[in-house]
Amino acid sequence: MNRSKQIILNDEERQPCEIWTRVMGYYRPISLFNIGKKGEFYERCFFTESAAKLQ
């Protein structure tokens, strides 16, 4: 039997996750974006092939 334990972390044990994205051919962390570029990033729509199929 596969019994998985739930892992619970205290806030002191957590660390922030840095998100990187490609802009103009270079990968950069979102934390370095200005307020306008951050807004553009969060408004992006992600492409999925199944949603783009013609009927």
CYANA upper distance limits for C-alpha pairs under 8 A (distance plus 0.5 A):
  9 LEU  CA     13 GLU  CA      6.45
  9 LEU  CA     14 ARG  CA      7.24
 10 ASN  CA     14 ARG  CA      7.31
 18 GLU  CA     29 PRO  CA      7.19
 18 GLU  CA     30 ILE  CA      8.05
 18 GLU  CA     31 SER  CA      7.98
 19 ILE  CA     29 PRO  CA      6.20
 19 ILE  CA     30 ILE  CA      6.38
 19 ILE  CA     31 SER  CA      8.21
 20 TRP  CA     27 TYR  CA      6.79
 20 TRP  CA     28 ARG  CA      5.83
 20 TRP  CA     29 PRO  CA      4.62
 20 TRP  CA     30 ILE  CA      6.26
 21 THR  CA     27 TYR  CA      5.85
 21 THR  CA     28 ARG  CA      6.20
 21 THR  CA     29 PRO  CA      6.90
 21 THR  CA     30 ILE  CA      7.41
 22 ARG  CA     26 TYR  CA      5.78
 22 ARG  CA     27 TYR  CA      4.73
 22 ARG  CA     28 ARG  CA      6.81
 23 VAL  CA     27 TYR  CA      6.69
 23 VAL  CA     28 ARG  CA      7.53
 28 ARG  CA     32 LEU  CA      7.92
 29 PRO  CA     33 PHE  CA      7.94
 30 ILE  CA     38 LYS  CA      7.34
 33 PHE  CA     37 LYS  CA      6.17
 33 PHE  CA     38 LYS  CA      6.30
 34 ASN  CA     38 LYS  CA      6.73
 35 ILE  CA     39 GLY  CA      6.76
 36 GLY  CA     40 GLU  CA      6.88
 37 LYS  CA     41 PHE  CA      6.69
 38 LYS  CA     42 TYR  CA      6.85
 39 GLY  CA     43 GLU  CA      6.83
 40 GLU  CA     44 ARG  CA      6.98
 47 PHE  CA     51 ALA  CA      8.30
 47 PHE  CA     52 ALA  CA      8.34
 48 THR  CA     52 ALA  CA      7.06
 49 GLU  CA     53 LYS  CA      6.94
